[in-house]
Amino acid sequence: MGLFPFRIRYKTPPRILGLGIPAGVIREVVSPIGEIENPYGGPVCDADRPDVLRSLLKASIRWCGALGSFTIKFSPSFAKNVPDLRVLQLWGNTVKSRETILIGLEPTIDQIRAGFREGEKRALRRAESLGVRVEEASSESELDEYHRILTATYGRAGFSPYPRDFYLNVFKSFFPRQQASLLLAMYQDRPIGGAFWLRDRTNAYFWTGGFLREFQRAYPSTLLQTRMIEKAKLAGLRVYDMTGIDWYRFPGISLFKAGFGGQVCRFPAIRGRPFSSRMVGGLLNRLSTRLSTRLGVRFSDP
């Protein structure tokens, strides 16, 4: 009736490195599986069964807390199915807000494009005047070109994309069911940019994309985003989700995503400590309170 995708990673805090403590002593449960390309995680189930989602959520949090510390980022639609977000604060979890940009697709295409910022409008006209066009990929060789572009793009920021076979599996799984689309920006018959988007029954999600730096002034990314929005509109979808902005870590990418209009929407994320450490912390608090009462000494919080 539902599932909870996650991964477990092991790490060593910098403050204890070099003290003879083996690496990977701290275990953390993370959902989504990859932070850069997968902004949303948490339990999922049929949207028509919010009762099942709440039960699955509680079980997931308890299970994560039993394994170690954990971080879970939820999608914007999560708040609609679980309006009482106090459930996320159970057992002392820290709840924070993240942001994304949602573009409503009910207006006409001309009205949506009119909501673009002037900089994106100029970039779009420039790309079209240079003859840059967008084609939909349908072969593994085109996927290889996309992965090459993605590797170059991520490398400029010090990251690496997932292996090529991962994108191939996604492509083979979702493309035949029209739940995914890979678009390539072409200039003089050469791919200079690409973008991968996913969809469900109502929303389209900009998953990942990139461009070759030497063709930056041809604005392939602006043209790709515009064509993806238009494609989602023609498919009868309701919302185009930019899938996350972060003005602190990625100001340039966030500014680019904000250039296509839409509204900033918040979605929740929680961080929690292992239940065992909470129990120890609570015990230490109670002991320090009793000692301070008996001895007249004030202890600092552990």
C-alpha atoms as a printed R data frame, in Angstrom:
    type eleno elety resid chain resno      x      y       z
1   ATOM     1    CA   MET     A     1  0.000  0.000   0.000
2   ATOM     2    CA   GLY     A     2  3.024  2.264   0.304
3   ATOM     3    CA   LEU     A     3  6.811  2.423   0.256
4   ATOM     4    CA   PHE     A     4  9.675  4.418   1.747
5   ATOM     5    CA   PRO     A     5 12.771  4.912  -0.462
6   ATOM     6    CA   PHE     A     6 15.972  5.631   1.461
7   ATOM     7    CA   ARG     A     7 19.701  5.041   1.646
8   ATOM     8    CA   ILE     A     8 22.049  4.570   4.600
9   ATOM     9    CA   ARG     A     9 25.350  6.410   4.680
10  ATOM    10    CA   TYR     A    10 28.177  6.211   7.187
11  ATOM    11    CA   LYS     A    11 30.325  9.154   8.201
12  ATOM    12    CA   THR     A    12 32.854 10.283  10.800
13  ATOM    13    CA   PRO     A    13 32.585 13.747  12.377
14  ATOM    14    CA   PRO     A    14 35.704 15.874  11.733
15  ATOM    15    CA   ARG     A    15 36.193 16.542  15.449
16  ATOM    16    CA   ILE     A    16 37.077 12.897  16.169
17  ATOM    17    CA   LEU     A    17 39.226 12.176  13.132
18  ATOM    18    CA   GLY     A    18 42.757 11.129  14.039
19  ATOM    19    CA   LEU     A    19 41.797  9.867  17.477
20  ATOM    20    CA   GLY     A    20 41.893  6.192  16.593
21  ATOM    21    CA   ILE     A    21 38.144  6.005  15.974
22  ATOM    22    CA   PRO     A    22 37.332  4.076  12.789
23  ATOM    23    CA   ALA     A    23 35.741  5.935   9.896
24  ATOM    24    CA   GLY     A    24 32.035  5.502   9.306
25  ATOM    25    CA   VAL     A    25 31.030  5.150  12.948
26  ATOM    26    CA   ILE     A    26 27.909  7.305  12.555
27  ATOM    27    CA   ARG     A    27 24.992  5.930  10.589
28  ATOM    28    CA   GLU     A    28 22.476  8.232   8.903
29  ATOM    29    CA   VAL     A    29 19.305  7.391   7.006
30  ATOM    30    CA   VAL     A    30 18.658  9.743   4.084
31  ATOM    31    CA   SER     A    31 15.562 10.176   1.938
32  ATOM    32    CA   PRO     A    32 15.672 11.220  -0.906
33  ATOM    33    CA   ILE     A    33 18.431  8.908  -2.068
34  ATOM    34    CA   GLY     A    34 20.464 11.663  -3.760
35  ATOM    35    CA   GLU     A    35 20.293 15.270  -2.582
36  ATOM    36    CA   ILE     A    36 21.339 17.083  -5.753
37  ATOM    37    CA   GLU     A    37 19.086 15.364  -8.291
38  ATOM    38    CA   ASN     A    38 16.325 14.117  -5.988
39  ATOM    39    CA   PRO     A    39 14.953 16.925  -3.819
40  ATOM    40    CA   TYR     A    40 11.925 15.005  -2.539
41  ATOM    41    CA   GLY     A    41 11.785 11.871  -0.426
42  ATOM    42    CA   GLY     A    42  9.791 10.355   2.385
43  ATOM    43    CA   PRO     A    43  7.071  7.712   2.327
44  ATOM    44    CA   VAL     A    44  4.701  7.566  -0.635
45  ATOM    45    CA   CYS     A    45  1.381  5.856  -1.234
46  ATOM    46    CA   ASP     A    46 -1.932  6.383  -2.992
47  ATOM    47    CA   ALA     A    47 -2.905 10.054  -2.711
48  ATOM    48    CA   ASP     A    48 -6.483  8.996  -1.953
49  ATOM    49    CA   ARG     A    49 -5.390  7.301   1.300
50  ATOM    50    CA   PRO     A    50 -4.044  9.998   3.653
51  ATOM    51    CA   ASP     A    51 -4.710  7.679   6.607
52  ATOM    52    CA   VAL     A    52 -2.269  5.147   5.159
53  ATOM    53    CA   LEU     A    53  0.273  7.918   4.540
54  ATOM    54    CA   ARG     A    54  0.114  9.095   8.142
55  ATOM    55    CA   SER     A    55  0.564  5.562   9.463
56  ATOM    56    CA   LEU     A    56  3.440  4.938   7.070
57  ATOM    57    CA   LEU     A    57  5.027  8.235   8.067
58  ATOM    58    CA   LYS     A    58  4.978  7.417  11.772
59  ATOM    59    CA   ALA     A    59  6.381  3.949  11.154
60  ATOM    60    CA   SER     A    60  9.130  5.374   8.921
61  ATOM    61    CA   ILE     A    61 10.212  7.951  11.513
62  ATOM    62    CA   ARG     A    62 10.309  5.343  14.261
63  ATOM    63    CA   TRP     A    63 12.266  2.959  12.056
64  ATOM    64    CA   CYS     A    64 14.766  5.672  11.039
65  ATOM    65    CA   GLY     A    65 15.268  6.689  14.650
66  ATOM    66    CA   ALA     A    66 16.017  3.105  15.591
67  ATOM    67    CA   LEU     A    67 18.742  2.911  12.906
68  ATOM    68    CA   GLY     A    68 20.481  6.228  13.469
69  ATOM    69    CA   SER     A    69 20.147  9.917  12.743
70  ATOM    70    CA   PHE     A    70 17.999 10.719   9.724
71  ATOM    71    CA   THR     A    71 17.053 13.401   7.211
72  ATOM    72    CA   ILE     A    72 13.807 13.283   5.222
73  ATOM    73    CA   LYS     A    73 12.665 15.883   2.673
74  ATOM    74    CA   PHE     A    74  9.040 15.770   1.607
75  ATOM    75    CA   SER     A    75  7.357 16.983  -1.574
76  ATOM    76    CA   PRO     A    76  5.035 20.034  -1.745
77  ATOM    77    CA   SER     A    77  2.056 17.703  -2.237
78  ATOM    78    CA   PHE     A    78  2.818 16.028   1.091
79  ATOM    79    CA   ALA     A    79  1.352 18.952   3.067
80  ATOM    80    CA   LYS     A    80 -1.904 18.585   1.154
81  ATOM    81    CA   ASN     A    81 -2.303 14.945   2.160
82  ATOM    82    CA   VAL     A    82 -1.074 15.456   5.736
83  ATOM    83    CA   PRO     A    83 -2.271 18.983   6.638
84  ATOM    84    CA   ASP     A    84 -1.375 18.603  10.329
85  ATOM    85    CA   LEU     A    85  2.420 18.791  10.073
86  ATOM    86    CA   ARG     A    86  2.784 18.490  13.842
87  ATOM    87    CA   VAL     A    87  3.105 14.769  13.231
88  ATOM    88    CA   LEU     A    88  6.609 15.540  11.893
89  ATOM    89    CA   GLN     A    89  7.620 16.924  15.282
90  ATOM    90    CA   LEU     A    90  6.961 13.675  17.089
91  ATOM    91    CA   TRP     A    91  9.826 12.499  19.294
92  ATOM    92    CA   GLY     A    92 11.607 15.860  19.153
93  ATOM    93    CA   ASN     A    93 12.432 16.018  15.437
94  ATOM    94    CA   THR     A    94 13.620 19.311  13.954
95  ATOM    95    CA   VAL     A    95 11.328 20.544  11.169
96  ATOM    96    CA   LYS     A    96 12.659 22.989   8.574
97  ATOM    97    CA   SER     A    97 11.234 24.496   5.402
98  ATOM    98    CA   ARG     A    98 12.688 24.131   1.932
99  ATOM    99    CA   GLU     A    99 11.578 25.964  -1.197
100 ATOM   100    CA   THR     A   100 10.705 25.198  -4.778
101 ATOM   101    CA   ILE     A   101  8.985 27.060  -7.606
102 ATOM   102    CA   LEU     A   102  5.666 25.845  -8.996
103 ATOM   103    CA   ILE     A   103  4.379 27.121 -12.335
104 ATOM   104    CA   GLY     A   104  0.651 26.748 -12.856
105 ATOM   105    CA   LEU     A   105 -0.240 25.414 -16.294
106 ATOM   106    CA   GLU     A   106 -3.878 26.513 -16.464
107 ATOM   107    CA   PRO     A   107 -3.140 29.775 -18.394
108 ATOM   108    CA   THR     A   108 -2.396 29.687 -22.107
109 ATOM   109    CA   ILE     A   109  1.165 29.184 -23.319
110 ATOM   110    CA   ASP     A   110  1.363 32.862 -24.315
111 ATOM   111    CA   GLN     A   111  0.218 33.898 -20.836
112 ATOM   112    CA   ILE     A   112  2.779 31.611 -19.202
113 ATOM   113    CA   ARG     A   113  5.580 32.995 -21.367
114 ATOM   114    CA   ALA     A   114  4.432 36.537 -20.555
115 ATOM   115    CA   GLY     A   115  5.212 35.737 -16.904
116 ATOM   116    CA   PHE     A   116  8.896 35.133 -17.686
117 ATOM   117    CA   ARG     A   117 11.356 37.724 -16.461
118 ATOM   118    CA   GLU     A   118 12.769 40.083 -19.080
119 ATOM   119    CA   GLY     A   119 16.171 38.404 -18.933
120 ATOM   120    CA   GLU     A   120 14.689 35.024 -19.817
121 ATOM   121    CA   LYS     A   121 12.576 36.550 -22.576
122 ATOM   122    CA   ARG     A   122 15.689 38.066 -24.160
123 ATOM   123    CA   ALA     A   123 17.602 34.803 -23.776
124 ATOM   124    CA   LEU     A   124 14.742 32.910 -25.430
125 ATOM   125    CA   ARG     A   125 14.650 35.298 -28.380
126 ATOM   126    CA   ARG     A   126 18.432 35.016 -28.710
127 ATOM   127    CA   ALA     A   127 18.348 31.200 -28.745
128 ATOM   128    CA   GLU     A   128 15.591 31.149 -31.342
129 ATOM   129    CA   SER     A   129 17.329 33.738 -33.537
130 ATOM   130    CA   LEU     A   130 20.521 31.638 -33.538
131 ATOM   131    CA   GLY     A   131 18.592 28.648 -34.779
132 ATOM   132    CA   VAL     A   132 18.895 26.559 -31.605
133 ATOM   133    CA   ARG     A   133 16.180 23.909 -31.635
134 ATOM   134    CA   VAL     A   134 14.979 21.251 -29.221
135 ATOM   135    CA   GLU     A   135 14.614 17.573 -30.096
136 ATOM   136    CA   GLU     A   136 13.258 14.730 -28.021
137 ATOM   137    CA   ALA     A   137 15.772 11.940 -27.468
138 ATOM   138    CA   SER     A   138 14.735  8.359 -28.094
139 ATOM   139    CA   SER     A   139 17.967  6.349 -28.379
140 ATOM   140    CA   GLU     A   140 20.825  5.238 -26.142
141 ATOM   141    CA   SER     A   141 23.335  7.184 -28.225
142 ATOM   142    CA   GLU     A   142 21.397 10.383 -27.513
143 ATOM   143    CA   LEU     A   143 21.367  9.459 -23.827
144 ATOM   144    CA   ASP     A   144 25.159  9.109 -24.025
145 ATOM   145    CA   GLU     A   145 25.387 12.655 -25.405
146 ATOM   146    CA   TYR     A   146 23.205 13.878 -22.570
147 ATOM   147    CA   HIS     A   147 25.339 12.182 -19.936
148 ATOM   148    CA   ARG     A   148 28.460 13.728 -21.438
149 ATOM   149    CA   ILE     A   149 26.876 17.187 -21.205
150 ATOM   150    CA   LEU     A   150 25.680 16.493 -17.670
151 ATOM   151    CA   THR     A   151 29.152 15.363 -16.584
152 ATOM   152    CA   ALA     A   152 30.687 18.576 -17.917
153 ATOM   153    CA   THR     A   153 28.031 20.696 -16.198
154 ATOM   154    CA   TYR     A   154 28.338 18.997 -12.815
155 ATOM   155    CA   GLY     A   155 32.110 19.021 -13.035
156 ATOM   156    CA   ARG     A   156 32.140 22.836 -13.125
157 ATOM   157    CA   ALA     A   157 30.502 22.818  -9.687
158 ATOM   158    CA   GLY     A   158 32.646 20.021  -8.258
159 ATOM   159    CA   PHE     A   159 29.962 17.318  -8.440
160 ATOM   160    CA   SER     A   160 29.501 14.130 -10.423
161 ATOM   161    CA   PRO     A   161 26.239 12.832 -11.903
162 ATOM   162    CA   TYR     A   162 24.959  9.328 -11.387
163 ATOM   163    CA   PRO     A   163 26.488  6.644 -13.642
164 ATOM   164    CA   ARG     A   164 25.247  6.498 -17.204
165 ATOM   165    CA   ASP     A   165 23.440  3.188 -16.593
166 ATOM   166    CA   PHE     A   166 21.306  4.778 -13.878
167 ATOM   167    CA   TYR     A   167 19.863  7.306 -16.342
168 ATOM   168    CA   LEU     A   168 19.477  4.542 -18.898
169 ATOM   169    CA   ASN     A   169 17.381  2.488 -16.468
170 ATOM   170    CA   VAL     A   170 15.195  5.509 -15.722
171 ATOM   171    CA   PHE     A   171 14.860  6.203 -19.432
172 ATOM   172    CA   LYS     A   172 13.880  2.619 -20.277
173 ATOM   173    CA   SER     A   173 11.455  2.374 -17.359
174 ATOM   174    CA   PHE     A   174  9.540  5.631 -17.766
175 ATOM   175    CA   PHE     A   175  9.917  6.739 -21.386
176 ATOM   176    CA   PRO     A   176  7.670  4.002 -22.897
177 ATOM   177    CA   ARG     A   177  4.929  4.944 -20.423
178 ATOM   178    CA   GLN     A   178  5.283  8.649 -21.253
179 ATOM   179    CA   GLN     A   179  6.302  9.395 -17.668
180 ATOM   180    CA   ALA     A   180  9.666 10.830 -18.662
181 ATOM   181    CA   SER     A   181 11.122 12.893 -21.458
182 ATOM   182    CA   LEU     A   182 14.705 13.677 -22.419
183 ATOM   183    CA   LEU     A   183 15.168 16.817 -24.505
184 ATOM   184    CA   LEU     A   184 18.330 17.908 -26.303
185 ATOM   185    CA   ALA     A   185 19.128 21.446 -27.447
186 ATOM   186    CA   MET     A   186 20.743 21.289 -30.903
187 ATOM   187    CA   TYR     A   187 22.914 23.931 -32.556
188 ATOM   188    CA   GLN     A   188 24.276 23.302 -36.043
189 ATOM   189    CA   ASP     A   189 23.350 19.619 -35.626
190 ATOM   190    CA   ARG     A   190 25.360 19.349 -32.399
191 ATOM   191    CA   PRO     A   191 23.844 18.745 -28.941
192 ATOM   192    CA   ILE     A   192 24.807 21.652 -26.678
193 ATOM   193    CA   GLY     A   193 22.378 21.130 -23.800
194 ATOM   194    CA   GLY     A   194 19.923 18.658 -22.370
195 ATOM   195    CA   ALA     A   195 17.185 18.318 -19.781
196 ATOM   196    CA   PHE     A   196 15.386 15.362 -18.224
197 ATOM   197    CA   TRP     A   197 11.899 15.751 -16.820
198 ATOM   198    CA   LEU     A   198  9.528 13.346 -15.102
199 ATOM   199    CA   ARG     A   199  5.763 13.424 -14.635
200 ATOM   200    CA   ASP     A   200  2.910 11.888 -12.708
201 ATOM   201    CA   ARG     A   201 -0.828 12.272 -13.181
202 ATOM   202    CA   THR     A   202 -0.886 16.029 -12.555
203 ATOM   203    CA   ASN     A   203  2.647 17.415 -12.305
204 ATOM   204    CA   ALA     A   204  5.781 17.673 -14.399
205 ATOM   205    CA   TYR     A   205  9.126 17.773 -12.584
206 ATOM   206    CA   PHE     A   206 12.351 19.266 -13.916
207 ATOM   207    CA   TRP     A   207 14.714 16.533 -12.823
208 ATOM   208    CA   THR     A   208 18.157 17.470 -14.126
209 ATOM   209    CA   GLY     A   209 19.874 19.254 -16.972
210 ATOM   210    CA   GLY     A   210 23.041 20.892 -18.247
211 ATOM   211    CA   PHE     A   211 24.793 22.679 -21.103
212 ATOM   212    CA   LEU     A   212 28.227 23.050 -22.673
213 ATOM   213    CA   ARG     A   213 29.939 26.187 -21.394
214 ATOM   214    CA   GLU     A   214 31.230 27.274 -24.814
215 ATOM   215    CA   PHE     A   215 27.601 27.610 -25.959
216 ATOM   216    CA   GLN     A   216 26.351 29.435 -22.885
217 ATOM   217    CA   ARG     A   217 25.477 32.554 -24.900
218 ATOM   218    CA   ALA     A   218 23.216 30.483 -27.122
219 ATOM   219    CA   TYR     A   219 21.033 30.002 -24.022
220 ATOM   220    CA   PRO     A   220 20.156 26.332 -24.510
221 ATOM   221    CA   SER     A   221 18.917 25.970 -20.905
222 ATOM   222    CA   THR     A   222 16.373 28.771 -21.314
223 ATOM   223    CA   LEU     A   223 15.057 27.224 -24.510
224 ATOM   224    CA   LEU     A   224 14.908 23.753 -22.926
225 ATOM   225    CA   GLN     A   225 12.950 24.983 -19.902
226 ATOM   226    CA   THR     A   226 10.502 26.810 -22.165
227 ATOM   227    CA   ARG     A   227  9.922 23.740 -24.316
228 ATOM   228    CA   MET     A   228  9.467 21.518 -21.251
229 ATOM   229    CA   ILE     A   229  6.860 23.897 -19.826
230 ATOM   230    CA   GLU     A   230  5.064 23.977 -23.177
231 ATOM   231    CA   LYS     A   231  5.210 20.188 -23.450
232 ATOM   232    CA   ALA     A   232  3.742 19.787 -19.956
233 ATOM   233    CA   LYS     A   233  0.966 22.239 -20.812
234 ATOM   234    CA   LEU     A   234  0.088 20.382 -24.031
235 ATOM   235    CA   ALA     A   235  0.042 17.086 -22.099
236 ATOM   236    CA   GLY     A   236 -2.756 18.447 -19.920
237 ATOM   237    CA   LEU     A   237 -0.735 18.611 -16.701
238 ATOM   238    CA   ARG     A   238 -1.548 21.156 -14.015
239 ATOM   239    CA   VAL     A   239  1.798 22.129 -12.489
240 ATOM   240    CA   TYR     A   240  5.424 22.397 -13.587
241 ATOM   241    CA   ASP     A   241  7.730 21.921 -10.597
242 ATOM   242    CA   MET     A   242 11.279 23.317 -10.710
243 ATOM   243    CA   THR     A   243 12.126 20.778  -7.956
244 ATOM   244    CA   GLY     A   244 13.898 22.890  -5.429
245 ATOM   245    CA   ILE     A   245 15.737 26.166  -5.032
246 ATOM   246    CA   ASP     A   246 18.429 27.025  -2.506
247 ATOM   247    CA   TRP     A   247 19.478 30.666  -2.454
248 ATOM   248    CA   TYR     A   248 22.348 29.967  -0.049
249 ATOM   249    CA   ARG     A   249 24.024 26.959  -1.702
250 ATOM   250    CA   PHE     A   250 22.988 27.451  -5.354
251 ATOM   251    CA   PRO     A   251 22.122 31.137  -5.904
252 ATOM   252    CA   GLY     A   252 22.782 31.073  -9.647
253 ATOM   253    CA   ILE     A   253 20.593 28.037 -10.309
254 ATOM   254    CA   SER     A   254 17.869 29.430  -8.049
255 ATOM   255    CA   LEU     A   255 17.882 32.762  -9.884
256 ATOM   256    CA   PHE     A   256 17.637 30.940 -13.207
257 ATOM   257    CA   LYS     A   257 14.643 28.873 -12.059
258 ATOM   258    CA   ALA     A   258 12.910 31.961 -10.698
259 ATOM   259    CA   GLY     A   259 13.141 33.598 -14.117
260 ATOM   260    CA   PHE     A   260 10.244 31.561 -15.512
261 ATOM   261    CA   GLY     A   261  7.570 32.953 -13.236
262 ATOM   262    CA   GLY     A   262  5.523 30.793 -10.935
263 ATOM   263    CA   GLN     A   263  5.230 30.926  -7.177
264 ATOM   264    CA   VAL     A   264  7.631 29.980  -4.418
265 ATOM   265    CA   CYS     A   265  6.226 27.045  -2.456
266 ATOM   266    CA   ARG     A   266  7.595 25.667   0.804
267 ATOM   267    CA   PHE     A   267  7.878 21.998   1.637
268 ATOM   268    CA   PRO     A   268  8.948 20.406   4.940
269 ATOM   269    CA   ALA     A   269 12.119 18.564   5.848
270 ATOM   270    CA   ILE     A   270 12.917 16.910   9.152
271 ATOM   271    CA   ARG     A   271 16.120 15.966  10.928
272 ATOM   272    CA   GLY     A   272 16.150 13.562  13.820
273 ATOM   273    CA   ARG     A   273 18.597 11.963  16.228
274 ATOM   274    CA   PRO     A   274 18.671  8.255  17.050
275 ATOM   275    CA   PHE     A   275 16.179  7.301  19.726
276 ATOM   276    CA   SER     A   276 19.020  5.845  21.796
277 ATOM   277    CA   SER     A   277 20.813  9.211  21.992
278 ATOM   278    CA   ARG     A   278 17.548 10.912  22.942
279 ATOM   279    CA   MET     A   279 17.062  8.461  25.779
280 ATOM   280    CA   VAL     A   280 20.609  9.053  27.041
281 ATOM   281    CA   GLY     A   281 20.163 12.808  26.738
282 ATOM   282    CA   GLY     A   282 16.915 12.686  28.680
283 ATOM   283    CA   LEU     A   283 18.504 10.570  31.409
284 ATOM   284    CA   LEU     A   284 21.438 12.987  31.752
285 ATOM   285    CA   ASN     A   285 19.049 15.914  32.004
286 ATOM   286    CA   ARG     A   286 17.115 14.254  34.816
287 ATOM   287    CA   LEU     A   287 20.297 13.309  36.696
288 ATOM   288    CA   SER     A   288 21.747 16.821  36.421
289 ATOM   289    CA   THR     A   289 18.483 18.308  37.688
290 ATOM   290    CA   ARG     A   290 18.453 16.052  40.739
291 ATOM   291    CA   LEU     A   291 22.121 16.699  41.516
292 ATOM   292    CA   SER     A   292 21.742 20.449  41.179
293 ATOM   293    CA   THR     A   293 18.753 20.350  43.536
294 ATOM   294    CA   ARG     A   294 20.602 18.335  46.178
295 ATOM   295    CA   LEU     A   295 23.992 20.049  45.940
296 ATOM   296    CA   GLY     A   296 22.893 23.538  45.049
297 ATOM   297    CA   VAL     A   297 25.102 23.443  41.947
298 ATOM   298    CA   ARG     A   298 23.854 24.492  38.530
299 ATOM   299    CA   PHE     A   299 24.937 22.191  35.716
300 ATOM   300    CA   SER     A   300 25.036 23.208  32.044
301 ATOM   301    CA   ASP     A   301 22.867 21.274  29.592
302 ATOM   302    CA   PRO     A   302 24.542 18.149  28.215
